[in-house]
Amino acid sequence: MRVDKFQIDVATGRFTLPVVILVCLFLWLVSIREWSDLISLGIVAAICYLMIEANTSFTLIRTRTTLPVCMYAFLASSLFFLHSFGVGNWAPLAFLLAVTQLFYSFESSTASIPIFHSFFFLSLGSFAFPQVAYFCPLFLLGMIPFRSMGAKTFVAALLGLLTPYWFLFGYAFWFDQMSLFYAPLVEMIHFHPIEYGHLMLNEIVSWGIIALLLVIGSVHYWQTAYMDKTRTRIYHSFLTFVGLFALLFSVLQPKFLHEWMQMQLICASFLMGHLFTLTRNRFSGILFIVTFVVLILLSLYNLWMQFFNF
């Protein structure tokens, strides 16, 4: 019996997504404590939809699969400490919108339009989580391999970045609430102390597993990137770098671990989905089973911490 048979069946099976959806709905059902948590569920659902659209539009994985979105949905549902709604929950959605718009700019004759949208979403995301603006230099550098860097697109990026703040300034000035305008700007340049004492054990364990998945997926892709088309290599390389960037800042700014972790999770899901869908050998089969078991145990552990940690 092939060790990777279970891996192949799950990665390419038509019932994988429906089963994961049912499991995720159960996990959300038992964890919701306030009606506002339903907004978090809606955001996760929107991210899942965008991940499916991104995989379809950009052919991130050259075989039909829903594994990346399934991994994201299951982990996002298993990490119960992320279910409570806060304004920062909008940040990963804005991040993914910005990434997909940047992808649309690849060798496009009208690249200035998606570039404007990409930086516009980054700017909007910074309203919810100001540190999202840290991605701006990476996105500007990303425009170079995407072959969309030019004077016109650079101006489009600046306009996209400034437009939301222009409207925010107008609102704050008109209603004499300038603190609304200054707050995200001050937060961007404020570096919080590196302290981990406020983190619960289940948060640290979950963070470590997501970080490990991100690193494994990144290393594997660097080793197998030559098998993909140039366009796909650029897409995945960008996901790798922004994912590792989010990992770095989650180490340097653990105060915002939840926000950074969600962006790492998006990148890790794409990269690990690529690994398990396209790599079929004894090692990948064993790694998939180990990962599957670890994620199930992580879900049970977070469930225990949610309801039985007195």
C-alpha positions in Angstrom: 0.0 0.0 0.0 1.4 3.4 -1.0 2.1 5.6 2.0 1.0 8.7 0.1 -2.4 7.3 -0.9 -4.2 9.1 2.0 -2.4 12.3 1.0 -3.5 12.1 -2.6 -7.1 11.2 -1.7 -7.4 14.2 0.7 -5.5 16.7 -1.6 -7.5 15.9 -4.7 -10.7 14.5 -3.3 -14.0 16.2 -4.2 -15.4 15.6 -0.6 -12.5 17.2 1.2 -13.9 20.7 1.2 -17.5 19.8 2.2 -16.2 17.7 5.1 -13.9 20.5 6.3 -16.8 23.0 6.1 -18.9 20.8 8.3 -16.1 20.4 10.8 -15.4 24.1 10.8 -19.0 25.0 11.3 -19.1 22.7 14.3 -16.0 24.2 15.8 -17.4 27.7 15.4 -20.8 26.6 16.8 -19.3 25.3 20.0 -17.0 28.3 20.5 -19.2 31.4 19.7 -19.9 33.3 22.9 -21.1 36.7 21.5 -23.0 37.6 18.4 -20.1 39.7 17.2 -18.1 36.5 16.8 -20.2 35.8 13.7 -18.4 38.7 12.1 -15.1 36.9 12.6 -16.7 33.8 11.0 -17.9 35.9 8.0 -14.3 37.3 7.6 -12.9 33.8 7.6 -15.4 32.7 5.0 -14.5 35.7 2.8 -10.8 34.8 3.1 -11.6 31.2 2.1 -13.5 32.4 -0.9 -10.7 34.7 -2.0 -8.2 31.9 -1.6 -10.2 29.7 -3.9 -10.5 32.6 -6.4 -6.7 33.3 -6.2 -5.8 29.6 -6.7 -8.2 29.5 -9.7 -7.2 32.8 -11.3 -3.4 32.5 -10.9 -3.0 28.7 -11.1 -1.0 28.7 -7.9 -1.2 24.9 -7.9 -1.3 23.2 -11.3 -3.7 20.4 -10.1 -7.3 20.8 -9.1 -7.3 21.0 -5.3 -9.0 22.8 -2.4 -6.3 21.8 0.1 -4.9 25.3 0.8 -8.4 26.7 1.7 -9.1 23.6 3.7 -6.0 24.0 5.8 -6.7 27.6 6.4 -10.3 27.0 7.3 -9.6 24.2 9.7 -6.8 26.0 11.5 -8.7 29.3 11.6 -11.6 27.4 13.1 -9.4 25.4 15.5 -7.7 28.5 17.0 -10.5 29.5 19.3 -8.6 32.5 20.7 -8.9 34.1 17.2 -12.7 33.8 17.1 -13.5 36.8 19.3 -14.2 39.8 17.1 -11.9 42.8 17.2 -11.1 45.5 14.7 -7.8 43.7 13.9 -9.7 40.8 12.4 -10.2 42.8 9.3 -6.4 43.0 8.7 -5.9 39.5 7.2 -8.8 40.1 4.7 -7.3 43.4 3.6 -3.9 41.7 3.4 -5.2 39.0 1.1 -7.1 41.5 -1.1 -3.8 43.5 -1.4 -1.9 40.4 -2.4 -4.3 39.2 -5.0 -4.5 42.7 -6.6 -0.7 42.7 -6.8 -0.8 39.4 -8.5 -3.2 40.9 -11.1 -0.5 43.4 -12.0 1.9 40.8 -13.3 3.0 41.9 -16.8 -0.3 43.8 -17.2 -0.6 46.7 -19.6 -3.0 48.3 -17.1 -0.9 47.5 -14.0 -1.5 50.9 -12.4 -5.1 49.9 -11.7 -4.5 46.7 -9.6 -1.4 48.4 -8.1 -3.6 51.3 -6.9 -6.1 48.7 -5.5 -3.4 46.7 -3.8 -2.0 49.7 -1.9 -5.5 51.0 -1.2 -6.4 47.7 0.6 -3.1 47.8 2.5 -4.0 51.4 3.6 -7.5 50.3 4.6 -6.0 47.4 6.5 -3.8 49.8 8.5 -7.0 51.4 9.9 -7.7 48.1 11.6 -4.1 47.1 12.3 -1.6 49.9 11.6 1.4 47.6 11.3 -0.1 46.3 8.0 1.6 49.3 6.5 4.9 47.6 7.2 4.2 45.5 4.1 4.3 48.5 1.8 8.1 48.3 1.1 7.8 44.6 0.4 4.9 45.2 -2.0 7.0 47.9 -3.8 9.9 45.5 -4.1 7.5 42.8 -5.3 6.4 45.0 -8.2 9.9 44.5 -9.7 9.7 40.7 -10.3 6.0 41.2 -11.2 7.3 43.5 -14.0 4.9 46.2 -13.0 7.3 48.8 -11.5 7.4 52.1 -13.4 6.8 55.8 -12.8 3.1 55.5 -13.4 2.6 52.5 -11.2 4.7 54.0 -8.5 2.5 57.0 -8.4 -0.6 54.7 -8.4 0.9 52.9 -5.4 1.3 56.2 -3.5 -2.2 57.4 -4.4 -3.7 54.1 -3.3 -1.8 54.4 0.0 -2.8 58.0 0.6 -6.4 57.9 -0.6 -8.0 56.3 2.5 -6.1 58.6 4.8 -7.2 61.6 2.7 -10.8 60.7 3.4 -10.0 59.9 7.0 -8.4 63.3 7.4 -11.4 65.1 5.9 -13.8 63.3 8.2 -11.6 63.9 11.3 -11.1 67.6 10.4 -14.8 68.2 9.7 -16.0 66.6 13.0 -13.1 68.0 15.0 -11.8 64.5 15.9 -8.2 64.7 14.6 -7.2 62.0 17.1 -8.9 59.5 14.7 -6.4 60.6 12.0 -3.3 60.6 14.2 -4.0 57.3 16.0 -3.0 54.8 13.3 0.0 57.0 12.3 1.3 57.1 15.8 0.8 53.4 16.2 2.8 52.7 13.1 6.0 54.2 14.5 5.5 53.0 18.1 7.5 49.8 18.7 6.1 47.9 21.7 8.4 46.1 24.1 9.2 42.5 23.2 7.2 40.7 25.9 5.7 37.2 25.8 4.4 37.0 29.3 0.8 37.8 28.3 0.6 34.9 25.9 -1.3 31.7 26.9 0.4 28.3 26.3 -2.1 27.3 23.6 -1.3 30.5 21.8 2.4 29.8 21.8 1.9 26.2 20.7 -0.4 27.2 17.9 2.0 29.9 16.8 4.9 27.5 16.8 3.0 25.0 14.6 1.9 27.6 12.1 5.5 29.0 12.0 6.8 25.5 11.4 4.4 24.8 8.6 5.4 28.2 7.0 9.1 27.3 7.2 8.6 23.8 5.9 6.4 25.0 3.0 8.9 27.8 2.1 12.0 25.5 2.2 10.2 22.9 0.1 9.1 25.5 -2.5 12.6 26.8 -2.8 13.8 23.3 -3.6 11.1 22.5 -6.1 10.3 26.0 -7.7 12.1 25.0 -10.9 9.2 22.7 -11.7 6.7 25.5 -11.9 6.2 28.2 -14.6 8.0 31.5 -14.1 4.7 33.3 -13.2 3.9 30.7 -10.5 7.4 30.9 -9.1 7.1 34.6 -8.7 3.7 34.3 -7.0 4.9 31.7 -4.5 8.2 33.5 -3.9 6.2 36.6 -2.9 4.0 34.6 -0.6 7.1 33.1 1.0 8.7 36.4 1.7 5.6 38.2 3.1 4.9 35.1 5.2 8.4 35.1 6.7 8.1 38.8 7.1 5.0 38.4 9.2 6.7 35.6 11.2 9.6 38.0 11.9 7.3 40.7 13.2 5.3 38.3 15.3 8.6 37.5 17.1 9.5 41.2 17.4 5.9 42.4 18.2 4.2 39.6 20.2 1.6 42.1 21.4 0.0 41.7 18.0 0.5 38.0 17.7 -3.1 37.2 16.7 -3.0 39.6 13.7 0.5 38.5 12.5 -0.4 34.8 13.0 -3.5 35.1 10.7 -1.4 36.5 7.9 1.2 33.8 8.4 -1.6 31.2 8.2 -2.7 32.4 4.8 0.8 32.1 3.3 1.5 28.8 5.1 -1.8 27.3 3.8 -0.9 28.1 0.2 2.7 26.8 0.5 1.8 23.6 2.4 -1.1 23.0 0.0 1.4 23.2 -2.9 3.6 20.7 -1.2 1.0 18.1 -0.4 -0.8 18.4 -3.7 2.2 18.2 -6.1 4.8 16.2 -4.1 3.9 12.5 -4.0 6.4 10.2 -2.4 7.0 8.3 0.8 8.4 11.3 2.6 5.5 13.6 1.7 3.0 10.9 2.6 4.5 10.4 6.0 4.7 14.2 6.5 1.1 14.6 5.5 -0.1 12.0 8.0 2.1 13.6 10.8 0.7 17.1 9.9 -2.9 15.7 9.8 -2.5 14.2 13.3 -0.8 17.3 14.7 -3.6 19.6 13.5 -6.2 17.3 14.9 -4.4 17.2 18.3 -4.0 21.0 18.1 -7.7 21.4 17.6 -8.5 19.1 20.5 -5.9 21.0 22.7 -7.4 24.4 21.9 -10.9 22.9 22.6 -9.7 21.7 26.0 -8.1 25.1 26.8 -11.4 26.8 25.7 -13.7 24.9 27.9 -11.8 23.0 30.6 -8.9 25.3 31.6 -9.9 26.5 35.0 
